[in-house]
Amino acid sequence: MEPGTLAAHAARYVELAACALAAAVAAGIPLGIGAARGGIARTPILAFANAGRVIPGLALLTFVIPVLGFGFAPALLALTFLGIAPIAITTDVGLRSVPGPVVESARAMGLRPAQIFARVEWPLALPIVFSGVRTAATEVVAGAVLASFIGAGGLGDDIQSGLQADLPGRLWSAVVLIAAIAFAAEAGLGALARRMTAERA
């Protein structure tokens, strides 16, 4: 296999995983906030978020085919759904773990609900929320391998062709690159988390 082809597949893989993670963050955080604030709505919100973990990854990809067909878009939707669960759950846990006396003190100081959320609750919850983002990144990067089954391309194509054609070099090149992408994502998010913690200290 040409090095350029492998590089193109790796770029496609990173693009798919990054877009899915961004979409999962955009959807998961509001769902988590809704669960933390929702009272009776908390159970259905978390049940919806957890569906991405209950349904196997390949089945999830299969479910979106009748709606969006094959290619990048259905893979993006399925991987986004996969990444929502850890982000929504940790957002809910993080906000619910903020000590009540701290919130009451902020309220006694005259802060409005929106100010309490932005200045008190969210900064305290953020480390827990961010742990969910890191978990989601790992799950999305791993799940993107299956996207090749619905024509989304990426390094999953190299794994499939390596297995089918008995080409171990192609197979292991893709596996190593996927591991490197997962490690880079974890290292990058970990460094960002440490920076955020240092700025808050």
C-alpha positions as CSV (number, residue, x, y, z in Angstrom):
1,M,0.0,0.0,0.0
2,E,1.2,3.5,-0.8
3,P,2.3,5.6,2.2
4,G,0.1,8.4,0.8
5,T,-3.0,6.2,0.9
6,L,-2.3,5.3,4.5
7,A,-1.9,8.9,5.3
8,A,-5.1,9.8,3.6
9,H,-7.0,7.1,5.5
10,A,-5.5,8.3,8.8
11,A,-6.5,11.9,8.0
12,R,-10.0,10.7,7.2
13,Y,-10.1,8.7,10.5
14,V,-9.0,11.7,12.5
15,E,-11.5,13.9,10.8
16,L,-14.4,11.6,11.5
17,A,-13.4,11.1,15.2
18,A,-12.8,14.8,15.8
19,C,-16.1,15.8,14.2
20,A,-17.9,13.1,16.2
21,L,-16.3,14.2,19.5
22,A,-17.1,17.8,18.9
23,A,-20.7,17.0,18.1
24,A,-20.9,14.7,21.2
25,V,-19.7,17.6,23.4
26,A,-22.2,20.0,21.9
27,A,-25.0,17.6,22.6
28,G,-23.8,15.8,25.7
29,I,-23.2,18.9,27.9
30,P,-26.7,20.4,27.4
31,L,-28.2,16.9,28.0
32,G,-26.1,16.6,31.2
33,I,-27.2,20.1,32.4
34,G,-30.8,19.2,31.6
35,A,-30.5,16.0,33.6
36,A,-28.9,17.8,36.6
37,R,-31.7,20.4,36.5
38,G,-34.5,18.4,35.1
39,G,-36.0,16.7,38.2
40,I,-38.5,14.2,36.7
41,A,-36.8,14.6,33.3
42,R,-33.5,13.3,34.6
43,T,-34.3,9.6,34.1
44,P,-35.4,9.8,30.4
45,I,-32.5,12.1,29.6
46,L,-29.9,9.7,31.0
47,A,-31.7,6.7,29.5
48,F,-31.4,8.3,26.1
49,A,-27.8,9.2,26.7
50,N,-27.0,5.7,27.9
51,A,-28.5,4.1,24.8
52,G,-25.2,4.7,23.0
53,R,-23.5,2.3,25.4
54,V,-26.3,-0.3,25.5
55,I,-26.4,-0.7,21.7
56,P,-23.4,-2.4,20.2
57,G,-21.3,-0.2,18.0
58,L,-21.8,-2.1,14.8
59,A,-25.6,-2.3,15.4
60,L,-25.6,1.4,16.0
61,L,-24.0,2.0,12.7
62,T,-26.5,-0.3,11.0
63,F,-29.4,1.5,12.5
64,V,-28.5,4.8,10.8
65,I,-28.2,3.3,7.3
66,P,-31.9,3.4,6.5
67,V,-31.9,7.1,7.4
68,L,-28.7,8.4,6.0
69,G,-27.4,5.6,3.7
70,F,-23.7,4.9,3.6
71,G,-20.7,7.2,4.0
72,F,-19.4,9.9,6.3
73,A,-22.7,11.3,7.6
74,P,-24.2,8.1,9.1
75,A,-20.9,7.2,10.7
76,L,-20.7,10.7,12.2
77,L,-24.2,10.4,13.6
78,A,-23.5,6.9,15.1
79,L,-20.2,7.9,16.7
80,T,-21.7,11.1,18.0
81,F,-24.3,9.0,19.7
82,L,-21.6,6.8,21.1
83,G,-19.7,9.7,22.6
84,I,-22.7,11.5,24.2
85,A,-23.2,9.0,27.1
86,P,-20.0,9.6,29.1
87,I,-20.2,13.4,28.5
88,A,-23.8,13.7,29.6
89,I,-23.4,11.4,32.6
90,T,-20.3,13.2,33.9
91,T,-21.9,16.6,33.4
92,D,-24.9,15.5,35.4
93,V,-22.6,14.0,38.1
94,G,-20.3,17.0,38.2
95,L,-23.1,19.6,38.6
96,R,-24.9,17.5,41.2
97,S,-21.7,17.1,43.2
98,V,-21.3,20.8,43.8
99,P,-21.7,21.3,47.5
100,G,-25.0,22.9,48.5
101,P,-23.5,25.3,51.0
102,V,-21.3,26.8,48.3
103,V,-24.4,27.5,46.1
104,E,-26.3,28.9,49.0
105,S,-23.4,31.2,49.8
106,A,-23.3,32.5,46.3
107,R,-27.1,33.0,46.4
108,A,-26.7,34.9,49.7
109,M,-24.2,37.2,48.0
110,G,-26.9,38.2,45.5
111,L,-25.8,36.3,42.5
112,R,-28.5,35.4,40.0
113,P,-29.0,31.7,39.0
114,A,-27.2,32.2,35.7
115,Q,-24.3,33.9,37.5
116,I,-24.2,31.0,40.1
117,F,-24.0,28.5,37.3
118,A,-21.3,30.3,35.3
119,R,-19.1,31.4,38.2
120,V,-19.6,28.7,40.8
121,E,-21.2,25.5,39.6
122,W,-19.7,25.1,36.2
123,P,-16.1,25.8,37.3
124,L,-16.4,23.2,40.1
125,A,-18.0,20.6,37.9
126,L,-15.6,21.1,34.9
127,P,-12.9,18.6,36.0
128,I,-15.5,15.9,36.2
129,V,-17.1,16.9,32.9
130,F,-13.7,16.9,31.3
131,S,-13.1,13.3,32.4
132,G,-16.2,12.4,30.5
133,V,-14.9,14.1,27.4
134,R,-11.6,12.1,27.7
135,T,-13.6,8.9,28.0
136,A,-15.7,9.8,25.0
137,A,-12.6,10.6,22.9
138,T,-11.3,7.1,23.6
139,E,-14.6,5.5,22.7
140,V,-15.1,7.5,19.6
141,V,-11.5,6.8,18.3
142,A,-12.0,3.1,18.9
143,G,-15.5,3.0,17.4
144,A,-14.4,4.8,14.3
145,V,-12.8,1.5,13.1
146,L,-16.2,0.2,12.5
147,A,-17.2,3.1,10.3
148,S,-15.5,1.4,7.3
149,F,-18.4,-1.2,7.3
150,I,-20.8,1.5,6.1
151,G,-18.4,3.1,3.6
152,A,-17.0,6.0,5.7
153,G,-13.4,5.0,4.9
154,G,-10.5,5.6,7.2
155,L,-8.1,3.1,8.7
156,G,-10.8,0.5,9.1
157,D,-10.6,-0.1,5.4
158,D,-6.9,-1.1,5.8
159,I,-7.7,-3.4,8.6
160,Q,-10.4,-5.1,6.5
161,S,-8.3,-5.4,3.4
162,G,-5.3,-6.6,5.4
163,L,-7.4,-9.4,6.9
164,Q,-9.1,-10.3,3.7
165,A,-6.0,-10.3,1.5
166,D,-3.7,-11.7,4.2
167,L,-1.5,-8.6,4.3
168,P,-0.2,-8.3,7.8
169,G,1.9,-5.2,7.0
170,R,-1.2,-3.3,6.0
171,L,-3.2,-4.6,9.0
172,W,-0.6,-3.7,11.6
173,S,0.2,-0.3,10.0
174,A,-3.4,0.6,10.5
175,V,-3.5,-0.8,14.0
176,V,-0.4,1.1,15.1
177,L,-1.8,4.4,13.6
178,I,-5.1,3.9,15.4
179,A,-3.3,3.3,18.7
180,A,-1.1,6.4,18.0
181,I,-4.2,8.5,17.4
182,A,-5.9,7.3,20.6
183,F,-2.7,8.0,22.6
184,A,-2.4,11.5,21.0
185,A,-6.0,12.3,21.8
186,E,-5.6,11.2,25.4
187,A,-2.3,13.0,25.9
188,G,-3.6,16.2,24.3
189,L,-6.8,16.2,26.4
190,G,-4.8,15.3,29.5
191,A,-2.5,18.3,29.0
192,L,-5.5,20.6,28.5
193,A,-7.0,19.3,31.7
194,R,-3.8,19.9,33.6
195,R,-3.6,23.4,32.2
196,M,-7.2,24.2,33.2
197,T,-6.6,22.9,36.7
198,A,-3.4,25.0,37.0
199,E,-5.3,28.1,35.9
200,R,-8.0,27.5,38.4
201,A,-5.5,27.0,41.3
